[in-house]
Amino acid sequence: MSLSTPRSLAGTSVPSSLEPAAGRRRRRRISRDQVLSVLLVSPSILAIAVFVYGFIGWSLRVSLSAWSGLNPDYTFVRLQQYAALLHDRRFAIDVRNTAIFTGLFLVVCLTIGFFLAVLLDQRLKGENLFRSIYLFPMAISFIVTGVIWRWLMNPATGTRISGLNLLFDRLGLDSFISRWHTTLPPWGIAFVVIPAVWQMSGFTMALYLGGLRSVSEDLREAARVDGANEFQIYRHILVPLLQPVTLSAVIILGHISLKIFDLIVALSQNDMRLDVPAVYMWRTTFDGNNYGQGAAIGIIMLVTVALLIIPYLVYSMRTEATQ
Amino acid sequence: MTTASPARRIVRPILYLLLILTAIVYLLPVYVLLVTALKSFAEVDLQTMWNLPSGFYFDNFREAFRLLAPHLRNSMVMVVSASLISSMVGSVNGYIFAKWKFKHADLIFTLILFGMFIPYQSILIPLVQFMQLIGLRGTILGLALVHVIYGIPITTLIFRNYYAGVPTEILEAGHIDGAGLVGLYRHILFPLSIPGFVVVLIWQFTQAYNDFLFAVVLTNPAQWPITVALNNLAGSQIVQWNVQMAGALLAALPTLLVYIFLGRFFLRGLMAGALKG
């Protein structure tokens, strides 16, 4: 969509229309503007080269070192840090927590997001207001969300009952009373999905709603004329057309949940049962000074996210280029 | 469009009921936040947290503000400078990547984009070492700089998509009139860029303001932005939960206000993050 137009101004076509001399000495002569264009973006390119790629390389080097302590120690220990993580019980819990969290978060977020989008797609009155209500938690930080939900998901019962448990108690919905995120492992982490969904389902809704609205009304009208009911229109026309949106949503939500950090920090306040790799990395590096181990966790996180993101980036760029 | 059929008349109220019920669920946390923050110290009790306050009291707010005001200031200084610089960098980058394709520009752009998805844990150790080395660790300026740099991918992407929507014919006409790279930007694209700037400013404002990871490793208590200070407050045994709630409301307020008044632009930044122009 965005690449087809710029092409005509891009690359060689610009100087040929701009400068008569370009015809004579086309191969040698590079226009002043072309040099300038590269000069203008080079600080950014350099910054990304250093702060992203250079630092990833540096992290990789740290992850292959014995560095443990305040002073850098680059003694090469091959893959020992990674091997140690493989046998580390805390890291095993982290991986399990991330898997449960990511799986549940994706399923619940996509389901609720889709449901809300279909609901808002019915052209009801007050659509804008409702859309804003579902979406506003996106504007808030995970830290704020964590602080609020820590009190809402207060696990206390009996005379100390409070938060959602208290609400359920008052409403006579006793069966919903729960120990929330303090439920015994491995399911405590599953409850952290609730605030995460509260925060991110509006975004999923917006993605789906954008997709639904991009399907022309003519197509729906044609289906109606052919005798399809609303459910069939969604089932057979809209849902298949929304597959690219689902893919985008899975990628975006997936990479957020794989690196979930702030929410866990604010919600769990050091509860090890809710530990995830991002928190372990931070604790072991900056509290424990186990730099080698911290770097190894960081690299493992990067590889996991890259497996999800790189195919998506390549796919996005290819489809863009062919359009 | 379709005329109101009997089935529609039954379905509509159910749909509204669903909309309203869901909206209530989404607003529950805000309700608790508000009623708690507005209660007097005396009537704050975990067991009555759903009750309405007996009046408007600002005790909790005053206490939260006393504890968090310096950090709110840190956040604001950091966030305003970061988002202003970010938007300018993004605008120039977006212009070049949309309209002046140099060799391998698309490949380089994709490599830049990857930077917005990486888990920052994978660059955190070098980043802290580097900032220490150049003397910017523990400074608000350093934190702002980090947000500008790691904001390059998203700001470039938003502006690139935005400028791609400007018809190339307009620029070609400018070309024929003798405008070069700078002239085209100054006289044609920049005046058209206000919506793009608003989207990027809001996006970077929200991102930098809500960040916790960079702030917690790059600043000391004196420069803590509000997210780190709030988390510290929440972890403290001395600060009461009602003050924590008031603090959470205070911390949420700036981005919430931006969302309420400029929500349309906020949504556009959000969508750009999904790589769809």
Interface residues (C-beta under 8 A of the other chain):
Chain A: M1 S2 L3 T5 P6 R7 S8 L9 A10 G11 V14 S17 L18 R32 D33 Q34 L36 S37 V38 L40 V41 S44 I45 A47 I48 F51 V52 Y53 G54 F55 I56 W58 S59 V62 P72 L116 L119 L120 Q122 L124 G126 F130 S132 I133 Y134 L135 F136 P137 M138 A139 I140 S141 F142 I143 V144 T145 G146 V147 I148 W149 R150 W151 L152 N154 A156 T159 R160 I161 S162 G163 L166 L167 R170 W198 G202 F203 A206 L207 G210 E217 E221 R224 S248 A249 I252 H255 L258 K259 F261 D262 V265 A266 Q269 N270 P277 A278 M281 W282 T285 F286 Y291 G294 A295 I297 G298 I299 M301 L302 V305 A306 I309 I310 Y312 L313 V314 S316 M317 A321
Chain B: M1 T2 R12 L15 Y16 L18 L19 T22 A23 Y26 L27 L28 P29 V32 L33 L46 Q47 M49 W50 V89 V92 N93 I96 F97 A98 K99 W100 K101 F102 K103 A105 D106 I108 T110 L111 I112 L113 F114 G115 F117 I118 P119 Y120 Q121 S122 I123 L124 I125 P126 L127 V128 Q129 F130 I149 Y150 I152 P153 T156 R160 N161 A164 G165 P167 T168 L171 E172 H175 I176 G180 L181 V182 T206 Y209 N210 D211 F212 L213 V216 V217 T227 L230 N231 A234 G235 W241 Q244 M245 G247 A248 A251 A252 T255 L256 V258 Y259 I260 G263 F266 L267 L270 M271 G273 A274 L275 K276 G277
